[in-house]
């Protein structure tokens, strides 16, 4: 009986020993074997050779190419893509969209994959996409200048995208398709999740984008924590049709930079942290069981809010949501605004509101049945 664990350990050790390193360099060739001395020219070429446990090292320089990778690792043997040493790697995805070169800067379709430390710029669509995969880690990347969003993970079907970590990224100057701020049919998400489960978005800096900051859409059991999110068009952090998610310890604010107000003529900055039921009649997965806690929100139109889509025919209210231990300062319209509906079990407690005016604590619709305000502290603005 003792031989079975020993044989299993020997087999796993042998699998680990076969892990390989592959190399890509600006002066490489895809006819090379992908060694340090004879590297590939494109990251895409590694998708033909990489196996669980392998690491792809990309030498420093600028690569004018779009990356699409579909190999998966395993829970014990992840696949890793990273720059070589401390070298700076720039992936420039500019150029027209066609069938061979889709518009995303990087698309990762494999599970148990780590994508670490790249600079991605100028994508015609989204900078970095995790498509229908699980157990990915998207870490310490810089993403800017993209026509669409910065980072997006998800799929058309619920259940495929789960256990994703998005951490340590700087994402700025994206969603340039909305730079004129005149869209009437929607706008992009800077860091977005669609139909995800167990997603963690933490320690990112998301700023000065012409779309919403961090968004969980039809996503459950996820966490948005300890991010700095500011000067993003429309709203800093937004959850729609999300259940059992936590928004914890974020700094969400505006610098009152009018370049990111809703319209060029608007007198109000974007919102802070808002829950919603949106998307034109979709009644599945209504907003339920979310917690917005320990955040600091400054100089936004609404500090904390809930918005119901007028076109929503099914779920239009919050159920069992909690807003607690937040600090909201300098709201230009309301510290709290909830669109009225048949809310149930909503609690607003232990928050500190530093008001421009006592009348700006909460809109009248926020004090409807199903919402309880308790133990909140009101403070006048401090002298500058």
N, C-alpha and C positions, 0 to 999 in steps of 0.2 A: 504493500500500500504506500510506502514511503517513496517509491520510485516515481509515482505519477507527478507529484509536485516538482520533483527534481527534473524530470524530463520536460515538464511545461516551462520551468524557469530556463532551462537550456535552450528550448525552442525560441522563447521570447528574446533571450540574449542574442541568439543568432540573427533574429529579425532586425534587432536594433543595430547589430554590427554591419548590416547591409545598407544602412542609411547613407545616402550619397550627397555630395555637394555639387551644385551646378553653377555656372558663371555666365554672366551676360556683360558685354562691354560695348561702348559706342564703336570701337574699331574691330568688333568681332564679325563672325560670319555664321549664318545658320547652317553652313556646311561643316563647321567645326564640331568637335566632340563635346563642347561645352565645359571644358576644363579651365582652370585658372590661366594656363598658358595659351589655350586656344578656345576662347569663349564664344558663345552664341552672340548674334547681333540683336535678337529680339527676345523679349520675355515670353512671347507666345510660343516660341520654339521649345521652351522647357516643358510645355504641356504634353509633348510627345514622349518625354523621358522620365518625368518626375514620378516618384512613388512615395507611399506613406513613409514618414520619417525623414524625407529629404529636405534640404535647404537650398534655396536659390539665392545666390548673392549677385547683386547688380552693381557693377562698377560705376563710379561717379561720372556725371555728364548729363547732357540733355538728350532725350529720346523723343523723336517726333513720330510716335506710334500710339495706337490704342491697344489695350491689353484685354484679352478675353481668355480666362482660365477655368477649366472644368474638372480637373483632377481632385479627388478627395483623399485626405489622410484618414487616420483612425484615432480613436480616443487615446490610444497609447503612443501613436506615431503620427503626429501632426505634420503637415507640410507648411514650411515657412518661406516667405518671400521678404527679403530685406536688402538694404544697401550693404555694400562691402565695407566693413570697418565703419569709419565716421564719414565716408564720402557722401557728397550730396547728389542725389539722383532726382532729376526733373523729368516727369513724363508729360509732354506737351501733346494734347489730343486735338489740336486745331486741325481744320481741314473739313471738306464736305462730307456729309453722311452718305454712305452707300451700303449695299448689302455685305460687302467684305469688310468695311470699316464702319460699324454702327457708332452711334453718337456718344456713348459713354466713354469716359477716360479709361476706367478699369472696371471690368465685370468679373466677379468671382462666383462661379456656380458650384464650387466644390465645398464639401463640409470638412470640418477639422482642419481649417486653413488659417494661418496667421499672415496678415499683411501689415508690415511694420515700417514706418519711417520714410515714406516717399513724399515727394512734392508732386501734386497733380494739378495741371492748369489747362485752361482754355478748351474744356470739353464742349462740343456742340450740344450736349444734353447734360447728363449728371456726371460728376467727377468720379465717384467710387460707388459701385453697386454690388450688393450681395443678393443674388437671385435664387430664391427657392432652396437655400442651403441652411444648415444648422451648425452650431459650434464653430462659428468664425470669430476671429479677433481682429479688429481693425484699429490699429494702435499708432499714435504719434505721427500721423500724417498731416501735411499741410495742403489744403485744397482751396484754390481760388481761381477767379476768372472764368467760371463755367456758365454757359448759357442757361442751363437748368440748375438743379440743386447740387449740393456738395456731396452728401452721403445719403444713400437710400438702400434699405434692406427690406425684402418682402417677396411677395408672390401674388398671383391672381387667386390662389386658393389658400385658405387658412390651414395651418398645420405643418407646412413645409419649412417655414422660417422660425427657428427657435434657438434659444441659448446663444445669442450673439452678444459680444462685448464691443462697444464703440467707446474708446477711451483715449484721452490725451491728444486729440486732434485739434488743429486750428483751422477753422473754416470761415472764410471771409470773401466778400465781393463776388458772390455767386447769384444765381437766379437773375442774370443780366437780361433775360427776355422781358422782365418787368421793370427795367430800369426807368422807363418813362412813367411808371406808376399809373397807367391808364387802363389796365386790364379790367374787363367787366365779367370775365368768365372763370376767374380763379387765378391762382399764382402758385409757384412751386414751394417746396419745403427745403430748408437748408440741410438739416439732418432729419430724415423721415423714415418711419417704419410703417409698412402696410401689411396687415394680417399677420402680425408677429405674435410670439409668445415667449416669455422669459427673455426679454431683451434688456440689456443694461447699457445706459448712455451716461457716462460719468467723466468728470474732469476734462471736458472739452471747452474750447473757447470759440464761440459762435457769434460773429459780429459783422455788422454792416453788409448784410445781404438784402437783396430786393425781394425776398420771400420770407415766409414764416421761419422762425428760428429752429426749435426742436419740436417735432410732431409725432405723436403716436396715433395712428388711425386704425380702427378696428383691430386693436392690439390689446392683449391681456397679460396680467401677471408680470409687468415690466417696471423698470425703475429708471427715473431721470434724476440724477443726484450730483451735486457739487460741480455743476457747470457754470461758466460765466457766459451769459447770453445778453447781448445788448445791440440796440440800433438795428433790429431786424424788422422788415416791413410787416405791418399788420399786427403781429403778436410775437412774443418772445418764446413762450412754451405753450403748446396747444395739444389737448387730448380730445379726440372725437370717437364716439362709439368704442370707448376703451373701458375695460373692467379690471378691477383689482390691481391697479397701477399705483405707484408711489412717486410723487414729485417732491424731492427732499433736499434741502440745503443748497439750493441754487441761488445765484445772484443774477436777477433779471432786471434790466433797467434800460433807459434811454438817456442819451446825453442831450436830448432835445434838439438833435440834428434833423432839420427839416427835410433833408434828402431822403429820409426813411419814413416820413409821415404818409398817411394813407393816400393822399393826393397832393400835388404840388401846392394847392390852395388850402389844404387842411390846417385847422388851428389846433389839432390834437395829435399827440404822438401815438405810436402803436400801444397795444395792450400789454399787460404783464403775463399772468398765467391764467389761461382760460380753458374750461371744459366745454364740450358741445356734443350735440347730436346733429350731424351734418350729412350731406351726400344724397339729397334729392330722393327722399322716399324710402331709403334703406332703413328698415325697422329692426334688423337683427343686431345683436350685441349692444344693447343700449348702455349708455354711460352709467356705471354702477360700481360701488365699492372702492372708489379711488380716494387717495389721500394726498393732500397738498399741504406739506408740513415743513416748518423750519426754513422757509425761503425769505430772502430779502428782495423787495421789489421797489424800484425807485423811478419816479418821473414818467409814469405810463398813464394812458388815458383811463383805463380800468386797471386797478391793481390785481384783484382776483375777480374772475367772472365766469358766467355760463351763458352760452349763446345757443338758441334753438334756431335751426334752419327753417324759415317759413315754408319751404317745400317739403319738409320732413313730414311724412304722413303717419309714421308709426311712433317710434320712441322719440319723445320731445322733452323729457325731463331728467333730472338727476335723481338717483336712488342711492341712499346710504353712502354719500360722499362726505368727507371731512376736510375742513380747512382749519389748520391749527398751528399756533406758534410761529406764524409768519409776521414779518415787519413790512408794512406798506407805507412809504413816504412819498409825498409830493404828487399824488395822483391828480391829474388835471381835470378829471370829471368825477369819477367815483372811486373810492377805495375798494368798494365791493359793488358789482352789478351782476345780478342774475336775471335773465329773462324769465318772466312768470310762466309757470306751468304747474302740473300736478306733481311737484317734487315730494320726495318721501325720505325721511331719515337723514336730512342734510344738516350738518352741524358746523357752525362758524364759532370757534372758541380759542381763547388764550392768544389772540393776535394783538399786535400793537399797531395802531393806525396813527400816523403823524399827518395831520390834515392841513391842507391849505385853507379850508373853511369847514366849520362843523357840519354844514349842509352837504358836504361831499363824502360823508361816511358811506352811505349805501343808498342806492336808488330805491324808490318806493316798491318796485317789483321784487326787490330782493327780500322783502319782509312778508312774503306770502306764506301760506300754510305749508307745512312740511320742511321749513327751514328754521333752525334754532340758533340764535345769537346768544352767547354767554361768555362771561369772564374776559371780554375784550377790553383793551386799554386804549383810551383816546388821549392824544397829546397834541398841543398846538405846535406849529412849526417853530423850529429854533431860529434864532437871529443869525443872519449870515455875517 
